[in-house]
């Protein structure tokens, strides 16, 4: 039963009430429970996911120690900006969709336009 941490950002007050009844609120939007079983963690995540499906605002991240996961860290996310946590060579990385003009630093964009003139 590992430590479980939930971080919320820009969500409705109902999340705060629910998470505060099941976990200790360490700071605004940051909740922890030292020995949360996988069953309880899954039930908490089900409630958060259902509410997020209805309300769809903000973002929520849940993390816990998981020796069977890449990097020994279990991670679940909901919300914006959309992120995907992937394992690469035993390390967890966050992948986000590239926005318009992303991938080229602004200075490089300016330099490439000067070269083409």
N, CA, C and O atoms as CSV, one atom per row, in Angstrom:
chain,resi,resn,atom,element,x,y,z
A,1,UNK,N,N,0.833,-1.184,0.000
A,1,UNK,CA,C,0.000,0.000,0.000
A,1,UNK,C,C,0.876,1.247,0.000
A,1,UNK,O,O,1.247,1.740,1.065
A,2,UNK,N,N,1.210,1.758,-1.173
A,2,UNK,CA,C,2.125,2.898,-1.267
A,2,UNK,C,C,1.434,4.245,-1.096
A,2,UNK,O,O,0.211,4.365,-1.162
A,3,UNK,N,N,2.276,5.252,-0.875
A,3,UNK,CA,C,1.831,6.633,-0.811
A,3,UNK,C,C,1.147,6.999,-2.123
A,3,UNK,O,O,1.624,6.653,-3.204
A,4,UNK,N,N,0.035,7.696,-2.013
A,4,UNK,CA,C,-0.690,8.174,-3.196
A,4,UNK,C,C,-0.799,9.693,-3.084
A,4,UNK,O,O,-1.112,10.222,-2.018
A,5,UNK,N,N,-0.541,10.388,-4.186
A,5,UNK,CA,C,-0.626,11.848,-4.224
A,5,UNK,C,C,-1.525,12.248,-5.391
A,5,UNK,O,O,-1.398,11.718,-6.495
A,6,UNK,N,N,-2.429,13.183,-5.139
A,6,UNK,CA,C,-3.298,13.736,-6.183
A,6,UNK,C,C,-3.086,15.243,-6.204
A,6,UNK,O,O,-3.102,15.896,-5.161
A,7,UNK,N,N,-2.888,15.791,-7.400
A,7,UNK,CA,C,-2.733,17.235,-7.578
A,7,UNK,C,C,-3.827,17.710,-8.518
A,7,UNK,O,O,-3.987,17.177,-9.615
A,8,UNK,N,N,-4.584,18.720,-8.083
A,8,UNK,CA,C,-5.637,19.286,-8.922
A,8,UNK,C,C,-5.286,20.732,-9.256
A,8,UNK,O,O,-4.603,21.426,-8.503
A,9,UNK,N,N,-5.776,21.152,-10.406
A,9,UNK,CA,C,-5.551,22.547,-10.822
A,9,UNK,C,C,-6.787,23.036,-11.555
A,9,UNK,O,O,-7.229,22.417,-12.522
A,10,UNK,N,N,-7.346,24.153,-11.092
A,10,UNK,CA,C,-8.481,24.820,-11.731
A,10,UNK,C,C,-9.689,23.888,-11.885
A,10,UNK,O,O,-10.286,23.807,-12.958
A,11,UNK,N,N,-10.043,23.183,-10.798
A,11,UNK,CA,C,-11.208,22.299,-10.823
A,11,UNK,C,C,-12.289,22.836,-9.883
A,11,UNK,O,O,-12.027,23.722,-9.069
A,12,UNK,N,N,-13.495,22.301,-9.998
A,12,UNK,CA,C,-14.612,22.720,-9.169
A,12,UNK,C,C,-14.384,22.327,-7.707
A,12,UNK,O,O,-13.586,21.437,-7.410
A,13,UNK,N,N,-15.097,23.004,-6.799
A,13,UNK,CA,C,-14.956,22.772,-5.356
A,13,UNK,C,C,-15.335,21.356,-4.931
A,13,UNK,O,O,-14.847,20.877,-3.907
A,14,UNK,N,N,-16.185,20.683,-5.684
A,14,UNK,CA,C,-16.612,19.338,-5.291
A,14,UNK,C,C,-15.421,18.387,-5.198
A,14,UNK,O,O,-15.422,17.481,-4.365
A,15,UNK,N,N,-14.394,18.582,-6.051
A,15,UNK,CA,C,-13.204,17.739,-5.982
A,15,UNK,C,C,-12.498,17.934,-4.640
A,15,UNK,O,O,-12.055,16.968,-4.019
A,16,UNK,N,N,-12.399,19.169,-4.205
A,16,UNK,CA,C,-11.721,19.478,-2.949
A,16,UNK,C,C,-12.430,18.811,-1.769
A,16,UNK,O,O,-11.777,18.254,-0.886
A,17,UNK,N,N,-13.761,18.867,-1.751
A,17,UNK,CA,C,-14.523,18.236,-0.687
A,17,UNK,C,C,-14.349,16.727,-0.678
A,17,UNK,O,O,-14.140,16.123,0.374
A,18,UNK,N,N,-14.435,16.120,-1.860
A,18,UNK,CA,C,-14.297,14.672,-1.954
A,18,UNK,C,C,-12.890,14.215,-1.578
A,18,UNK,O,O,-12.726,13.319,-0.750
A,19,UNK,N,N,-11.886,14.824,-2.182
A,19,UNK,CA,C,-10.511,14.423,-1.895
A,19,UNK,C,C,-10.142,14.715,-0.439
A,19,UNK,O,O,-9.412,13.938,0.178
A,20,UNK,N,N,-10.629,15.807,0.107
A,20,UNK,CA,C,-10.367,16.141,1.502
A,20,UNK,C,C,-10.984,15.141,2.470
A,20,UNK,O,O,-10.500,14.991,3.592
A,21,UNK,N,N,-12.042,14.457,2.056
A,21,UNK,CA,C,-12.664,13.449,2.924
A,21,UNK,C,C,-11.917,12.117,2.865
A,21,UNK,O,O,-12.066,11.286,3.762
A,22,UNK,N,N,-11.121,11.908,1.827
A,22,UNK,CA,C,-10.406,10.636,1.663
A,22,UNK,C,C,-8.905,10.755,1.868
A,22,UNK,O,O,-8.230,9.753,2.105
A,23,UNK,N,N,-8.371,11.982,1.780
A,23,UNK,CA,C,-6.926,12.184,1.830
A,23,UNK,C,C,-6.629,13.455,2.629
A,23,UNK,O,O,-7.532,14.239,2.920
A,24,UNK,N,N,-5.365,13.648,2.976
A,24,UNK,CA,C,-4.931,14.864,3.667
A,24,UNK,C,C,-4.581,15.930,2.636
A,24,UNK,O,O,-3.805,15.671,1.716
A,25,UNK,N,N,-5.148,17.130,2.782
A,25,UNK,CA,C,-4.818,18.240,1.873
A,25,UNK,C,C,-3.577,18.936,2.402
A,25,UNK,O,O,-3.642,19.658,3.397
A,26,UNK,N,N,-2.445,18.724,1.740
A,26,UNK,CA,C,-1.161,19.286,2.168
A,26,UNK,C,C,-1.015,20.757,1.827
A,26,UNK,O,O,-0.434,21.534,2.584
A,27,UNK,N,N,-1.548,21.120,0.684
A,27,UNK,CA,C,-1.525,22.495,0.182
A,27,UNK,C,C,-2.744,22.616,-0.727
A,27,UNK,O,O,-3.326,21.596,-1.096
A,28,UNK,N,N,-3.147,23.822,-1.097
A,28,UNK,CA,C,-4.304,23.937,-1.974
A,28,UNK,C,C,-4.136,23.086,-3.245
A,28,UNK,O,O,-3.223,23.307,-4.041
A,29,UNK,N,N,-5.027,22.122,-3.412
A,29,UNK,CA,C,-4.999,21.277,-4.597
A,29,UNK,C,C,-4.026,20.112,-4.544
A,29,UNK,O,O,-3.876,19.399,-5.537
A,30,UNK,N,N,-3.358,19.896,-3.414
A,30,UNK,CA,C,-2.384,18.796,-3.289
A,30,UNK,C,C,-2.833,17.889,-2.141
A,30,UNK,O,O,-2.924,18.325,-0.994
A,31,UNK,N,N,-3.111,16.620,-2.465
A,31,UNK,CA,C,-3.647,15.668,-1.502
A,31,UNK,C,C,-2.738,14.454,-1.434
A,31,UNK,O,O,-2.156,14.047,-2.439
A,32,UNK,N,N,-2.616,13.867,-0.227
A,32,UNK,CA,C,-1.764,12.688,-0.063
A,32,UNK,C,C,-2.397,11.731,0.939
A,32,UNK,O,O,-3.122,12.138,1.847
A,33,UNK,N,N,-2.103,10.445,0.749
A,33,UNK,CA,C,-2.497,9.417,1.705
A,33,UNK,C,C,-1.360,8.419,1.776
A,33,UNK,O,O,-0.956,7.885,0.743
A,34,UNK,N,N,-0.826,8.145,2.966
A,34,UNK,CA,C,0.407,7.354,3.077
A,34,UNK,C,C,0.297,5.882,2.708
A,34,UNK,O,O,1.272,5.301,2.232
A,35,UNK,N,N,-0.868,5.258,2.914
A,35,UNK,CA,C,-0.983,3.827,2.646
A,35,UNK,C,C,-2.308,3.521,1.966
A,35,UNK,O,O,-3.160,2.859,2.559
A,36,UNK,N,N,-2.500,3.977,0.758
A,36,UNK,CA,C,-3.749,3.766,0.036
A,36,UNK,C,C,-3.657,2.476,-0.779
A,36,UNK,O,O,-2.741,2.300,-1.582
A,37,UNK,N,N,-4.605,1.590,-0.561
A,37,UNK,CA,C,-4.611,0.327,-1.304
A,37,UNK,C,C,-4.980,0.579,-2.764
A,37,UNK,O,O,-5.546,1.620,-3.098
A,38,UNK,N,N,-4.660,-0.369,-3.621
A,38,UNK,CA,C,-4.962,-0.244,-5.053
A,38,UNK,C,C,-6.472,-0.146,-5.277
A,38,UNK,O,O,-6.919,0.590,-6.157
A,39,UNK,N,N,-7.257,-0.878,-4.492
A,39,UNK,CA,C,-8.714,-0.826,-4.633
A,39,UNK,C,C,-9.283,0.543,-4.316
A,39,UNK,O,O,-10.112,1.065,-5.062
A,40,UNK,N,N,-8.841,1.124,-3.215
A,40,UNK,CA,C,-9.303,2.465,-2.843
A,40,UNK,C,C,-8.832,3.482,-3.872
A,40,UNK,O,O,-9.594,4.360,-4.275
A,41,UNK,N,N,-7.579,3.366,-4.298
A,41,UNK,CA,C,-7.035,4.283,-5.312
A,41,UNK,C,C,-7.866,4.222,-6.593
A,41,UNK,O,O,-8.163,5.256,-7.191
A,42,UNK,N,N,-8.241,3.013,-7.016
A,42,UNK,CA,C,-9.056,2.863,-8.223
A,42,UNK,C,C,-10.447,3.463,-8.040
A,42,UNK,O,O,-10.982,4.063,-8.972
A,43,UNK,N,N,-11.039,3.312,-6.861
A,43,UNK,CA,C,-12.364,3.892,-6.613
A,43,UNK,C,C,-12.296,5.420,-6.604
A,43,UNK,O,O,-13.168,6.087,-7.160
A,44,UNK,N,N,-11.267,5.967,-5.978
A,44,UNK,CA,C,-11.090,7.424,-5.976
A,44,UNK,C,C,-10.933,7.912,-7.415
A,44,UNK,O,O,-11.552,8.903,-7.801
A,45,UNK,N,N,-10.108,7.223,-8.216
A,45,UNK,CA,C,-9.891,7.634,-9.602
A,45,UNK,C,C,-11.177,7.530,-10.419
A,45,UNK,O,O,-11.425,8.363,-11.291
A,46,UNK,N,N,-11.999,6.510,-10.145
A,46,UNK,CA,C,-13.268,6.361,-10.860
A,46,UNK,C,C,-14.171,7.565,-10.602
A,46,UNK,O,O,-14.779,8.091,-11.534
A,47,UNK,N,N,-14.265,8.004,-9.352
A,47,UNK,CA,C,-15.079,9.183,-9.027
A,47,UNK,C,C,-14.524,10.411,-9.735
A,47,UNK,O,O,-15.276,11.160,-10.357
A,48,UNK,N,N,-13.211,10.623,-9.646
A,48,UNK,CA,C,-12.595,11.787,-10.294
A,48,UNK,C,C,-12.819,11.761,-11.806
A,48,UNK,O,O,-13.137,12.790,-12.402
A,49,UNK,N,N,-12.656,10.603,-12.422
A,49,UNK,CA,C,-12.843,10.469,-13.874
A,49,UNK,C,C,-14.284,10.734,-14.279
A,49,UNK,O,O,-14.536,11.416,-15.273
A,50,UNK,N,N,-15.243,10.193,-13.506
A,50,UNK,CA,C,-16.657,10.413,-13.817
A,50,UNK,C,C,-17.011,11.894,-13.728
A,50,UNK,O,O,-17.676,12.437,-14.611
A,51,UNK,N,N,-16.561,12.543,-12.652
A,51,UNK,CA,C,-16.847,13.970,-12.505
A,51,UNK,C,C,-16.171,14.762,-13.611
A,51,UNK,O,O,-16.764,15.688,-14.164
A,52,UNK,N,N,-14.937,14.406,-13.937
A,52,UNK,CA,C,-14.239,15.142,-14.989
A,52,UNK,C,C,-14.961,14.970,-16.331
A,52,UNK,O,O,-15.032,15.910,-17.123
A,53,UNK,N,N,-15.492,13.778,-16.584
A,53,UNK,CA,C,-16.252,13.546,-17.813
A,53,UNK,C,C,-17.475,14.442,-17.911
A,53,UNK,O,O,-17.872,14.830,-19.010
A,54,UNK,N,N,-18.077,14.774,-16.773
A,54,UNK,CA,C,-19.255,15.642,-16.744
A,54,UNK,C,C,-18.881,17.120,-16.756
A,54,UNK,O,O,-19.524,17.924,-17.430
A,55,UNK,N,N,-17.841,17.472,-16.008
A,55,UNK,CA,C,-17.499,18.884,-15.811
A,55,UNK,C,C,-16.417,19.382,-16.760
A,55,UNK,O,O,-16.497,20.503,-17.260
A,56,UNK,N,N,-15.397,18.548,-17.012
A,56,UNK,CA,C,-14.377,18.827,-18.010
A,56,UNK,C,C,-13.558,20.086,-17.850
A,56,UNK,O,O,-13.196,20.701,-18.852
A,57,UNK,N,N,-13.251,20.494,-16.637
A,57,UNK,CA,C,-12.469,21.720,-16.441
A,57,UNK,C,C,-11.230,21.408,-15.617
A,57,UNK,O,O,-11.280,20.555,-14.731
A,58,UNK,N,N,-10.123,22.080,-15.891
A,58,UNK,CA,C,-8.914,21.946,-15.103
A,58,UNK,C,C,-8.109,20.702,-15.433
A,58,UNK,O,O,-8.210,20.147,-16.527
A,59,UNK,N,N,-7.295,20.271,-14.452
A,59,UNK,CA,C,-6.491,19.074,-14.653
A,59,UNK,C,C,-6.273,18.370,-13.321
A,59,UNK,O,O,-6.279,18.991,-12.258
A,60,UNK,N,N,-6.079,17.053,-13.408
A,60,UNK,CA,C,-5.880,16.220,-12.233
A,60,UNK,C,C,-4.770,15.224,-12.544
A,60,UNK,O,O,-4.751,14.613,-13.612
A,61,UNK,N,N,-3.850,15.066,-11.603
A,61,UNK,CA,C,-2.778,14.080,-11.731
A,61,UNK,C,C,-2.775,13.235,-10.462
A,61,UNK,O,O,-2.803,13.764,-9.351
A,62,UNK,N,N,-2.740,11.917,-10.639
A,62,UNK,CA,C,-2.604,10.990,-9.517
A,62,UNK,C,C,-1.322,10.202,-9.723
A,62,UNK,O,O,-1.050,9.730,-10.827
A,63,UNK,N,N,-0.533,10.058,-8.666
A,63,UNK,CA,C,0.713,9.303,-8.761
A,63,UNK,C,C,0.919,8.480,-7.492
A,63,UNK,O,O,0.471,8.859,-6.411
A,64,UNK,N,N,1.600,7.355,-7.642
A,64,UNK,CA,C,1.880,6.457,-6.527
A,64,UNK,C,C,3.068,5.583,-6.887
A,64,UNK,O,O,3.401,5.431,-8.062
A,65,UNK,N,N,3.708,5.007,-5.876
A,65,UNK,CA,C,4.833,4.100,-6.103
A,65,UNK,C,C,4.285,2.794,-6.672
A,65,UNK,O,O,3.347,2.219,-6.120
A,66,UNK,N,N,4.867,2.325,-7.773
A,66,UNK,CA,C,4.427,1.093,-8.434
A,66,UNK,C,C,5.649,0.395,-9.012
A,66,UNK,O,O,6.133,0.773,-10.078
A,67,UNK,N,N,6.147,-0.613,-8.320
A,67,UNK,CA,C,7.378,-1.285,-8.747
A,67,UNK,C,C,7.237,-1.987,-10.084
A,67,UNK,O,O,8.242,-2.266,-10.738
A,68,UNK,N,N,6.003,-2.282,-10.511
A,68,UNK,CA,C,5.822,-2.959,-11.799
A,68,UNK,C,C,5.744,-1.975,-12.975
A,68,UNK,O,O,5.767,-2.404,-14.129
A,69,UNK,N,N,5.653,-0.681,-12.708
A,69,UNK,CA,C,5.547,0.328,-13.767
A,69,UNK,C,C,6.928,0.856,-14.140
A,69,UNK,O,O,7.883,0.747,-13.371
A,70,UNK,N,N,7.009,1.419,-15.317
A,70,UNK,CA,C,8.261,2.042,-15.767
A,70,UNK,C,C,8.618,3.169,-14.815
A,70,UNK,O,O,7.765,3.984,-14.463
A,71,UNK,N,N,9.870,3.220,-14.399
A,71,UNK,CA,C,10.309,4.242,-13.467
A,71,UNK,C,C,9.795,4.032,-12.059
A,71,UNK,O,O,9.988,4.887,-11.194
A,72,UNK,N,N,9.133,2.892,-11.813
A,72,UNK,CA,C,8.552,2.536,-10.509
A,72,UNK,C,C,7.544,3.574,-10.021
A,72,UNK,O,O,7.383,3.774,-8.817
A,73,UNK,N,N,6.867,4.231,-10.962
A,73,UNK,CA,C,5.915,5.270,-10.618
A,73,UNK,C,C,4.656,5.103,-11.460
A,73,UNK,O,O,4.715,5.129,-12.689
A,74,UNK,N,N,3.519,4.931,-10.794
A,74,UNK,CA,C,2.239,4.900,-11.494
A,74,UNK,C,C,1.726,6.317,-11.639
A,74,UNK,O,O,1.809,7.113,-10.703
A,75,UNK,N,N,1.194,6.636,-12.814
A,75,UNK,CA,C,0.701,7.992,-13.076
A,75,UNK,C,C,-0.589,7.908,-13.876
A,75,UNK,O,O,-0.686,7.156,-14.846
A,76,UNK,N,N,-1.576,8.688,-13.457
A,76,UNK,CA,C,-2.819,8.857,-14.223
A,76,UNK,C,C,-3.064,10.355,-14.345
A,76,UNK,O,O,-2.807,11.109,-13.406
A,77,UNK,N,N,-3.560,10.784,-15.498
A,77,UNK,CA,C,-3.813,12.216,-15.703
A,77,UNK,C,C,-5.163,12.439,-16.361
A,77,UNK,O,O,-5.643,11.605,-17.130
A,78,UNK,N,N,-5.757,13.555,-16.053
A,78,UNK,CA,C,-6.965,14.050,-16.705
A,78,UNK,C,C,-6.769,15.539,-16.948
A,78,UNK,O,O,-6.197,16.234,-16.108
A,79,UNK,N,N,-7.233,16.030,-18.076
A,79,UNK,CA,C,-7.276,17.471,-18.242
A,79,UNK,C,C,-6.324,18.086,-19.214
A,79,UNK,O,O,-5.683,17.420,-20.027
A,80,UNK,N,N,-6.255,19.398,-19.098
A,80,UNK,CA,C,-5.497,20.180,-20.039
A,80,UNK,C,C,-4.284,20.793,-19.368
A,80,UNK,O,O,-4.343,21.032,-18.162
A,81,UNK,N,N,-3.215,21.059,-20.046
A,81,UNK,CA,C,-3.022,20.651,-21.428
A,81,UNK,C,C,-2.884,19.143,-21.509
A,81,UNK,O,O,-2.361,18.510,-20.592
A,82,UNK,N,N,-3.358,18.561,-22.624
A,82,UNK,CA,C,-3.306,17.096,-22.742
A,82,UNK,C,C,-1.864,16.601,-22.725
A,82,UNK,O,O,-0.996,17.130,-23.419
A,83,UNK,N,N,-1.634,15.575,-21.915
A,83,UNK,CA,C,-0.295,15.006,-21.791
A,83,UNK,C,C,-0.397,13.503,-21.869
A,83,UNK,O,O,-1.419,12.912,-21.517
A,84,UNK,N,N,0.651,12.906,-22.323
A,84,UNK,CA,C,0.736,11.450,-22.334
A,84,UNK,C,C,2.040,11.081,-21.642
A,84,UNK,O,O,3.113,11.536,-22.038
A,85,UNK,N,N,1.943,10.256,-20.609
A,85,UNK,CA,C,3.135,9.803,-19.905
A,85,UNK,C,C,3.575,8.503,-20.567
A,85,UNK,O,O,2.812,7.539,-20.632
A,86,UNK,N,N,4.812,8.483,-21.059
A,86,UNK,CA,C,5.331,7.299,-21.742
A,86,UNK,C,C,6.634,6.855,-21.087
A,86,UNK,O,O,7.348,7.650,-20.476
A,87,UNK,N,N,6.922,5.573,-21.230
A,87,UNK,CA,C,8.181,5.033,-20.716
A,87,UNK,C,C,9.158,4.913,-21.875
A,87,UNK,O,O,8.817,4.383,-22.933
A,88,UNK,N,N,10.359,5.401,-21.673
A,88,UNK,CA,C,11.400,5.300,-22.689
A,88,UNK,C,C,12.693,4.894,-21.992
A,88,UNK,O,O,13.252,5.655,-21.202
A,89,UNK,N,N,13.152,3.702,-22.292
A,89,UNK,CA,C,14.376,3.161,-21.706
A,89,UNK,C,C,14.354,3.238,-20.175
A,89,UNK,O,O,15.345,3.608,-19.546
A,90,UNK,N,N,13.197,2.879,-19.583
A,90,UNK,CA,C,13.075,2.833,-18.134
A,90,UNK,C,C,12.853,4.167,-17.457
A,90,UNK,O,O,12.835,4.237,-16.228
A,91,UNK,N,N,12.681,5.233,-18.233
A,91,UNK,CA,C,12.464,6.572,-17.685
A,91,UNK,C,C,11.091,7.050,-18.130
A,91,UNK,O,O,10.696,6.832,-19.276
A,92,UNK,N,N,10.363,7.699,-17.232
A,92,UNK,CA,C,9.074,8.269,-17.594
A,92,UNK,C,C,9.262,9.642,-18.215
A,92,UNK,O,O,10.003,10.476,-17.696
A,93,UNK,N,N,8.581,9.868,-19.334
A,93,UNK,CA,C,8.635,11.147,-20.032
A,93,UNK,C,C,7.213,11.640,-20.271
A,93,UNK,O,O,6.286,10.836,-20.366
A,94,UNK,N,N,7.038,12.934,-20.368
A,94,UNK,CA,C,5.751,13.518,-20.685
A,94,UNK,C,C,5.774,14.012,-22.117
A,94,UNK,O,O,6.646,14.786,-22.514
A,95,UNK,N,N,4.796,13.548,-22.887
A,95,UNK,CA,C,4.692,13.984,-24.278
A,95,UNK,C,C,3.432,14.825,-24.419
A,95,UNK,O,O,2.348,14.425,-23.994
A,96,UNK,N,N,3.591,15.987,-25.018
A,96,UNK,CA,C,2.473,16.889,-25.257
A,96,UNK,C,C,2.351,17.128,-26.748
A,96,UNK,O,O,3.353,17.113,-27.463
A,97,UNK,N,N,1.122,17.350,-27.231
A,97,UNK,CA,C,0.971,17.673,-28.649
A,97,UNK,C,C,1.659,18.990,-28.979
A,97,UNK,O,O,1.624,19.933,-28.188
A,98,UNK,N,N,2.271,19.048,-30.126
A,98,UNK,CA,C,2.928,20.281,-30.560
A,98,UNK,C,C,1.888,21.249,-31.090
A,98,UNK,O,O,0.981,20.867,-31.830
A,99,UNK,N,N,2.029,22.492,-30.706
A,99,UNK,CA,C,1.126,23.529,-31.185
A,99,UNK,C,C,1.622,24.091,-32.512
A,99,UNK,O,O,2.628,23.631,-33.051
A,100,UNK,N,N,0.932,25.059,-33.018
A,100,UNK,CA,C,1.297,25.687,-34.280
A,100,UNK,C,C,2.667,26.350,-34.148
A,100,UNK,O,O,2.892,27.141,-33.232
A,101,UNK,N,N,3.556,26.037,-35.038
A,101,UNK,CA,C,4.887,26.616,-35.022
A,101,UNK,C,C,5.801,25.995,-33.989
A,101,UNK,O,O,6.931,26.443,-33.796
A,102,UNK,N,N,5.307,24.957,-33.322
A,102,UNK,CA,C,6.121,24.317,-32.275
A,102,UNK,C,C,7.215,23.474,-32.910
A,102,UNK,O,O,7.113,23.072,-34.069
A,103,UNK,N,N,8.224,23.221,-32.164
A,103,UNK,CA,C,9.321,22.396,-32.648
A,103,UNK,C,C,10.482,23.232,-33.157
A,103,UNK,O,O,11.612,22.749,-33.228
A,104,UNK,N,N,10.216,24.473,-33.508
A,104,UNK,CA,C,11.274,25.372,-33.965
A,104,UNK,C,C,11.313,26.542,-32.998
A,104,UNK,O,O,10.335,27.281,-32.895
A,105,UNK,N,N,12.405,26.727,-32.296
A,105,UNK,CA,C,12.481,27.866,-31.368
A,105,UNK,C,C,12.286,29.180,-32.114
A,105,UNK,O,O,12.666,29.282,-33.281
A,106,UNK,N,N,11.692,30.205,-31.459
A,106,UNK,CA,C,11.438,31.482,-32.124
A,106,UNK,C,C,12.688,32.076,-32.766
A,106,UNK,O,O,12.598,32.612,-33.871
A,107,UNK,N,N,13.842,32.004,-32.123
A,107,UNK,CA,C,15.063,32.556,-32.690
A,107,UNK,C,C,15.428,31.827,-33.972
A,107,UNK,O,O,15.846,32.453,-34.946
A,108,UNK,N,N,15.274,30.507,-33.978
A,108,UNK,CA,C,15.581,29.730,-35.183
A,108,UNK,C,C,14.622,30.088,-36.307
A,108,UNK,O,O,15.030,30.128,-37.468
A,109,UNK,N,N,13.345,30.351,-35.991
A,109,UNK,CA,C,12.387,30.751,-37.016
A,109,UNK,C,C,12.818,32.075,-37.636
A,109,UNK,O,O,12.781,32.230,-38.856
A,110,UNK,N,N,13.226,33.026,-36.804
A,110,UNK,CA,C,13.664,34.325,-37.315
A,110,UNK,C,C,14.925,34.173,-38.159
A,110,UNK,O,O,15.042,34.787,-39.219
A,111,UNK,N,N,15.872,33.355,-37.691
A,111,UNK,CA,C,17.114,33.169,-38.413
A,111,UNK,C,C,16.870,32.511,-39.759
A,111,UNK,O,O,17.474,32.901,-40.758
A,112,UNK,N,N,15.977,31.502,-39.797
A,112,UNK,CA,C,15.729,30.824,-41.069
A,112,UNK,C,C,15.079,31.763,-42.074
A,112,UNK,O,O,15.334,31.647,-43.273
A,113,UNK,N,N,14.223,32.714,-41.599
A,113,UNK,CA,C,13.610,33.644,-42.536
A,113,UNK,C,C,14.642,34.646,-43.053
A,113,UNK,O,O,14.540,35.088,-44.197
A,114,UNK,N,N,15.629,35.012,-42.240
A,114,UNK,CA,C,16.675,35.910,-42.695
A,114,UNK,C,C,17.568,35.237,-43.735
A,114,UNK,O,O,18.004,35.875,-44.693
A,115,UNK,N,N,17.835,33.957,-43.543
A,115,UNK,CA,C,18.697,33.239,-44.479
A,115,UNK,C,C,18.021,33.086,-45.827
A,115,UNK,O,O,18.685,33.156,-46.861
A,116,UNK,N,N,16.708,32.879,-45.835
A,116,UNK,CA,C,16.024,32.646,-47.103
A,116,UNK,C,C,15.802,33.923,-47.897
A,116,UNK,O,O,15.438,33.848,-49.071
A,117,UNK,N,N,16.006,35.087,-47.304
A,117,UNK,CA,C,15.759,36.343,-48.017
A,117,UNK,C,C,16.881,36.700,-48.955
A,117,UNK,O,O,16.820,37.730,-49.627
